[in-house]
Amino acid sequence: MYEKIINEFKEKLKENLIEAVRFGTEGEPNNLLFVVNKLDFNDLEQIKDIVNKNKTNVVPLFFTKEELENASDVFPLEFLDIKQPHELLYGEEDIVNQIKFDKTNVRKQVEFELRSKLIHLRENYIWIKKPFRNWLFGVLKTQYHAIIMILWIFIQVQTTSIW
């Protein structure tokens, strides 16, 4: 399924492409991370052409190697979702596996996400005009994936040794 699009990126990006990684906990594992040496406007144009041509459910995410190595403090939940689980489809380094996390950064983002959801829940409740049950179902339906990811990360923090 991924071989065709990965081969197209290898052909276009050549030695700039370091690795391709399948990742994700939400739904189908159709998320692909591409790690490159550099990412400028010309590279983005080539990437855009390939993505528009393929029209698949694959959601490509691009990071330079330096960005990937230095951003886990800013996006710890997102990077944990990339790291656990992931599968190296192209490349040899498995840079994703080398990402390190600080539990303090993870805890802060989990707290931020949960508090934000609570604030929005309260704010929206004040303005509802529907019966509470219908409104609550709608909110939970739209926030389900985000809440599950936050809870999954919380469990990971408590039970694994990925630090």
C-alpha positions in Angstrom: 0.0 0.0 0.0 2.8 2.4 0.9 5.4 1.2 -1.5 4.2 3.2 -4.5 4.2 6.6 -2.7 7.4 5.9 -0.9 9.1 5.0 -4.2 7.8 8.2 -5.7 9.2 10.3 -2.8 12.6 8.4 -3.1 12.7 9.2 -6.9 11.8 12.9 -6.4 13.7 13.7 -3.2 16.7 11.4 -3.9 19.4 11.6 -1.2 17.4 14.2 0.7 15.0 11.5 1.9 16.4 9.8 5.0 13.5 7.6 6.1 9.8 6.8 5.8 7.9 5.7 8.9 4.3 4.5 9.3 2.8 5.6 12.6 -0.3 6.3 14.5 -2.9 5.1 17.0 -6.0 6.7 15.4 -8.0 4.5 13.1 -6.2 3.0 10.2 -2.5 3.2 10.3 -2.4 5.5 7.3 0.0 8.1 8.6 3.4 8.4 7.1 6.3 10.4 8.4 9.1 11.3 6.0 12.4 12.5 7.5 14.5 14.6 5.2 17.8 16.5 5.4 16.3 19.8 4.3 12.8 21.1 3.5 12.6 24.2 1.3 10.1 25.6 -1.1 11.3 23.4 -4.0 11.0 20.3 -1.9 7.5 21.2 -0.9 6.5 21.7 -4.5 7.8 18.2 -5.4 6.0 16.8 -2.4 2.8 18.6 -3.3 2.9 17.2 -6.8 3.2 13.6 -5.5 0.5 13.9 -2.9 -2.0 15.6 -5.4 -1.3 12.9 -8.0 -1.8 9.9 -5.6 -5.1 11.0 -3.9 -4.8 8.3 -1.2 -5.8 8.2 2.5 -2.1 8.4 3.3 -1.4 11.6 5.4 2.3 12.5 4.8 4.0 14.4 7.5 7.5 15.9 6.8 10.2 16.8 9.3 13.9 17.5 8.8 16.1 15.3 10.9 17.1 18.3 13.1 13.4 19.2 13.7 12.6 15.7 14.6 15.5 15.4 17.0 14.8 18.8 18.7 11.0 19.1 19.0 9.8 16.5 21.4 9.8 19.1 24.2 7.3 21.2 22.3 5.1 18.4 20.9 5.5 15.5 23.3 2.1 14.0 22.8 2.3 14.2 19.0 5.8 12.7 19.0 4.7 9.9 21.4 1.9 9.1 19.0 4.5 8.9 16.2 6.9 6.8 18.2 4.5 4.3 19.8 3.7 2.4 17.6 5.8 3.0 14.5 7.3 0.9 11.7 10.3 1.9 9.7 9.4 1.4 6.0 12.5 3.0 4.4 15.9 4.0 5.8 18.3 2.6 8.2 18.7 4.9 11.2 15.2 4.7 12.7 15.5 8.3 14.0 12.0 8.0 15.4 13.1 5.3 17.8 15.8 7.6 19.1 13.5 10.4 20.1 13.8 11.1 23.9 11.0 12.5 26.1 11.0 14.4 29.3 8.1 13.3 31.5 7.6 16.9 32.7 6.9 18.1 29.2 4.5 15.2 28.6 2.7 15.9 31.9 2.4 19.6 31.1 0.9 19.0 27.6 -1.5 16.3 29.0 -2.7 18.8 31.7 -3.0 21.6 29.1 -5.1 19.4 26.8 -7.4 18.1 29.5 -7.9 21.6 31.0 -8.6 23.0 27.6 -11.2 20.3 26.9 -12.8 21.1 30.3 -12.9 24.8 29.6 -14.5 24.3 26.1 -17.0 21.8 27.6 -18.1 24.4 30.2 -18.1 27.2 27.7 -20.2 25.3 25.2 -22.6 24.0 27.8 -23.6 27.6 28.7 -24.6 28.2 25.1 -26.5 25.0 24.3 -30.0 25.1 23.1 -30.5 21.4 22.5 -31.3 18.8 25.2 -28.2 18.1 27.3 -27.9 14.5 26.3 -27.9 15.3 22.5 -25.4 18.1 23.0 -23.1 16.0 25.1 -23.1 13.1 22.6 -22.2 15.5 19.8 -19.3 17.0 21.8 -18.0 13.6 22.8 -18.3 12.4 19.2 -16.1 15.2 17.9 -13.6 15.0 20.7 -13.4 11.2 21.0 -10.0 10.7 19.2 -8.3 13.6 21.0 -9.5 12.3 24.4 -8.5 8.7 23.6 -5.0 9.9 22.5 -4.5 11.9 25.7 -5.6 9.0 27.9 -3.4 6.6 25.9 -0.4 8.9 26.4 -1.2 9.1 30.1 -1.1 5.3 30.3 2.2 5.2 28.4 3.7 7.7 30.8 2.7 5.5 33.7 3.6 2.1 32.3 6.4 2.1 29.8 10.1 2.8 29.7 10.2 4.9 26.5 12.0 7.7 28.4 
